[in-house]
Amino acid sequence: MPTLRYEKQAYENGARVVAGVDEAGRGPLAGPVVAAAAILPRDFRHRTLNDSKQLSEKQREEIYAELTSNPNIVWAVGISSVEIIEQYNILRATERAMYLAVLGLSAPPDHVLVDGRRCRAIPTKQTAILKGDSKSYSIAAASVIAKVTRDRMMLELDRQYPQYGFAEHKGYGTPDHLAALAAFGPCPVHRRTFAPVRNVLAPVQLDFFAPTRPAAQALQR
């Protein structure tokens, strides 16, 4: 379960405001990538807060409501759209979303705890923590906020494009999603630079009416 160990270390090393940062949606074939940043009270405790992937949807929604309604918790989200993902790449789009989340905090942090690898887009001093969403309360809080925010966006996209089942798989490459993609082709929120979508757009085609090379040469004589 997460603790405040990393936050306390940052404060002991001179930090005044420490934020946790995490993202949701790097892997899906459709939809945006969403990041969140959260600053928790120094005495924060929670019975069930954990990495969002370890929680049920109901638990995430309940914890999200607690976190975002607590006046002592500062939080913000950053979003990179499908267009941003396509224009740059998923790594740069994710870092952009993280930067926007930190930028959106009403209390600018002087130390950031990041899940996984260091975020080059954030100029603030930071500590990258492998599987940080299961070790740091701040990162776990950001993880839940990012996940719930993105899931709600995917529910809205499901209403716009019901044939793909976004409400169920949230854009991830499940067998049902791949089958719908093959049947209907991609919609505007699919990531066309991702291989499964790109392969649907440009399948290998054989032109049985094209003459063979010897036949083509004969036609030119």
ABEGO torsion letter per residue (X at the ends): XBBAAAAAAAAAAGBABBBBBBBBGAABABEBBBBBBBBBBAABBBAABBBAAABBAAAAAAAAAAAAABAABBBBBBBBBAAAAAABBAAAAAAAAAAAAAAABABBBABBBBBEBBBAABABBBBBBBGAAAABAAAAAAAAAAAAAAAAAAAAAAAABAAAGAAAAGGBBBAAAAAAAAAAEBBAABBAABAAAAAAABBBBBBAABBBAAAAAAAAX
